[in-house]
């Protein structure tokens, strides 16, 4: 059974930019509606990676989850970051995919494991999904 993870916009955006969203296939992904709204803003700006992300989420039948925010999260976090942490805590999903250092610190403080885009690339290399040369090119 794949790991359940809540995903922030940055790993989706970075993996979309390098055309490697399939590296998320081994996860059971949850995406808060606040993160979907962030991606939708990219669509309005005609960002190619935003179109790829929406297509990827649709192809995996991943629907955005309406997420009430926890009240005691720091305001220096963006709404997407707060939503990712809130969804994970409320639904007892132990892992969040998030790149921002401050958000990762807050997530860990809340008892969550964190993984960023580089961690996804590293795990993909270790599992044989991508080879060493590709990993070096993408890093």
N, C-alpha and C positions, 0 to 999 in steps of 0.2 A: 504494500500500500504506500503510495507516495506521501512525502511529508506535506502537511498542510501548512501553508505560508500566507501571510498577508503582504501584498506587494505595494510599495510606494511607486510614484511616477518615475523617479530617476533610473532604477534598473530597467524598466520598460523602455524609457527613452534611449538610454545608452545602448541597450541591446538592439533596439529598433534601428538606431543609426548605423550599426555595423551589420545589420541584416542577420542577427543571430537570436531572434526571439525564441526559436525552438529549443534553446538551452534551458528554457523554463518548463519544458514538457514533462520533466520528472517531478514536478510539484503539483499539488492540488492548490491552485491559486485562488485567493480571495482578493478582490479589489474594492476598496471603499468608493462610494459615489463621489466623494471629494476628489479622489485621484482620477476617476473617470472625467470629472469636470475639467481638471487640469489638462488631460489629454485632448478633450474636446476643444479647449482654447487653442491648442496647436493645430487642430483641424481647421479652425476658422482662419488661422494664419497660413493655411495650406502647407503645413510642415509634412514632408513625406513620411517621416518616422511616425507621426501621429496616425496617418492613414494605415500604415503597417500594423501599428499597435491595435487599432480598432478592429482591423481584419483578423489579426491573431486572436484577440479575445473572443470575437464572434465565432471564429472557426472552432474554438475550444468550448464554446457555449458558456463562457464566463460572464456572469451578469454582475454589475456593480451592486454592492451591498450598502443600503442606506445605514449610516452609522452615526448614532448620537455620540458626541464627544464626551470623554471623561472630563469632569469639572476641574480636576487638580493637575492638569498638564501645563507645563510652562508656555507662556504666550509667545516666547521667541521661536517656537516651532511653527512651521506653516500648517495650514488647515489639513493638507494631505498627510503630513507627518503625524499630526494629532489623531487623525482618523485611522491611520494604519495602527498606531499603538492602541487606540480605543477598541477597535474591532478585534485585535488579537487578545487583549485582556478580557473583554466581555465574552468572547467565544472560546476562551481557553485554547487559542492557537499559539503554540509556543515559539514560532519563528517569524520574524519580519524581514523582508528584503528591503533594505533602506541604505542609502549611501551617506547621508549627511551625518557628520561626526557627532554633533550635539544631539540629534534625534536618536542615534544609536546608543549614546550614553543614557538618555532618558529611558529608552526601551529596555536596556539591560537593568537599570534601576527598578523597573517594573517586573523584572523576572523573565524577560523575553530573550531568546537567542537572536542574534542579528547576523545578517549576511549581506554583503554589498555586491555590486557588479563584479568586482575583481574576485571575490569569493566564489561567485557563480562560475566565472571563467576557470578558476583553479579547480573547482570540483568537476567541471566538465572535462578538463584535461585528465584529472586523476581517474575518471570513470571511462575514459577513452572516447568521449563524444567529440572531442577535438584533439588534434595532435599538437606536439610541442611547437612546431613552426607557427601554426595558427594562433596558439596561445601567446607566443611572443609578439606576433604581428598585432594582435588585438589589445595587448596590454600597452 
